[in-house]
């Protein structure tokens, strides 16, 4: 949670509503994604947990969670987005509407001057992990202007 006397993003900052590439689009995560989101991460728990930035995060839970609990999680993320406390985007395959991953943009708990970013894609779309990382990194630099972004780098291609 953000300290009430301190803005993480400026009041006049227009939060991007998404981003589209030839392979995927980002759209604010919300309850409408529940079934597709739940399938995406539960089909790839081990893969997500081994993605850079998730190794020690403790999510997703190894035992999974019910669709109802997932829905509560999505509602919390949507509320964070509305309050400008954090921004979570669903990664949706293009063309189509299949959820293939997620991007989380939040202030660091220990220091709100630092922005922590994490992203994952389903195991069957692992080829998009590095392109997602690169696109999101460029998008953050061009449109968000956070002074200090921490986003676990991806290994060079072929490793």
N, C-alpha and C positions, 0 to 999 in steps of 0.2 A: 504494500500500500504506500502511496506517495504522501509525504508530509503535507498537511493542509496549507502551510504557508509557502510552499515551494512548488512552482510549476515545472513539470518535466518537459512539456512542450509548450511553447508560447500560446497564449490565448488566441492570437490571430493566425496561428498556423493552420492551414487547411490540410487536414489529414487525407492523404491519397486514398481514393476509394478502391484502388486496385491497380493491376498491371497486367498486360497481356503480351505474350510472345507467341511464336508459331507452335510451341509445344504445350504450353500451360498458361493459365491465368491465375492471378491472385484475387480473391474476393474476401471481404470481411467474414470471418467465421461466425456462424450463428446456429441456432436451433434447427434451421432448415437443412443443415448439413448432417444431422445426427446419424442417420442410417449409413450414409456413404462414408462419413468420417470414422464411425465406429468400425466398419468393415476395413477401412484403409489401415488403421494402426493395429487392429487386432490380428490382421493377416500378416503382420510384419513386426511383431514385438521384438524379437531378437535383433532384427536388422535396424530398427529405430534405436534401440538401446546401444547399438555399436556405432551409431552415426556420430561424427565429431560434434561435441557439445552436449551429448546425451549420456556419455559413458558413466558419469557420476551424478546425473540429475535425478535419478530415481523414477523417471517416467519414460515410457509407459510402465504401468505395474505389470510385473512378470505374469501374474495370475489373471490379467485382463480386468475388465469391469463390465457391469451390466449396461445395456443401452440406456436405461433410466439414469444411471450415475453419469454416463457420458453426456447425456442431455443436460444435466445440471452443470457439468463442466463447461459445455458450450455456452450455456446461458451466462455463466460467470465471465467467460471471455468476451461475450457480446456486451455485457454490462461494463467491463473494463474499457472496451473500445468506446462506448457511449460516453463514459466519464473521462476519457483520454488518459487513463491510468496505464494502459498497455494496448498493444494492437496485435491481434492474431488474425492471420489470413489463411484461408483454405487454399490449397494448391489444387486446381481443377484442370483435368486434361483438356487439351484443345486438339481437335474438335470434341465436343461432348460435354458431359457434366459429371464425369467420374472423379471423385476425390482421390488424389494420388499423394497428398502430403499436406504439410502445414508449415507456416512461418510464424514465429513468435518474436515480437519486438517489445521489450519491457525495460524499465529502469532497473539497474542492479540494486538489490536489496541493501547492500552495504554503502552504496554511493550513487545517488540519483543523477550525478553528472555523467555516469557511465551508462551506456545503453547496451543491454545484452540481447543478442539475436541468436535464435536457434531455428534450424529448419530440418525437416526430414521428408523423405519420399518413401513410398511403399517399396518392398524388396523387389517386386517385379518391374519397378520403374527406376531401379538404382542408377541407371545410366543418366537420369536427370538430376542426380544429386549435385554434381559439380556445376552444371549449367544453371541450376536454381541458385546455388551459392553465388555464382558470378553475377547473375542478373540482379539478385537482391542486393548484393554489395554495391553495384553501380547505382541502383535505384536509391539506396540509402544515401550515398554520397551526393547524388544529383538533386534529390527532392526533399530529403529529410533534414540534412544539415546538423546531425547530432555531432557534438564536439569529440566524443570518445565512444567508438563502437567496438564491442567485443563480439566477434563472430568466428567461431572455430573454423580455421582454414581447412580446405579439403586437400588431400594429398595430390601431387601431380598425377596427371593421366598416366595410366599404365602401372600404377603401384597399388 
